[in-house]
Amino acid sequence: MIGLAFLSLSNGWQTNINQLWFFTSAFAQAIFFIFNSRFVQKIAILPLITIQLFCTGFCCLILSILFETWPTTVSYITVGWIIGSIFVATILRWALQLLGQKYVPVGNAAIIMILEPIFTTIAGIIIYDEPMSWTKWIGCLLILISLLIYRGYVFIRTRRSSLYDVEQRSDTSKP
């Protein structure tokens, strides 16, 4: 959480609604990720993608109609980019994420998802030539350190338990 704070609060802590929305979104995403990991084990991927993206699209369409102003005309290039983003950036990405969640343990999938802010920051630097402030460096470093500590702990714990099992088996095989 501290690493995410360093990534997102590069202009300092200012009490405004954006931080509340960010926290609420992260919390909702975590809950969704837990439920989604369970559903993907029981439901085929294509119906699950269809249901989730239909519900999301329908809710966003209603909110857009209620709160946004729509342009009177839209160019064909814009329609092409919208369709491309729907299929490539949304449906394909979502399908790959659900496929990964289906075949990877929940803990490992969550670890991979924690890296998403780092990938986003790197993409911003490469694509948009965004400057990398010291707070973003610290945020990325803290996220990576937390992952290394967690994975190192799991590795050491697994290694110790497997060594203990080997010792137990060798002790029981002695007369």
Beta strands, then each sheet from edge to edge (+ up, - down):
end
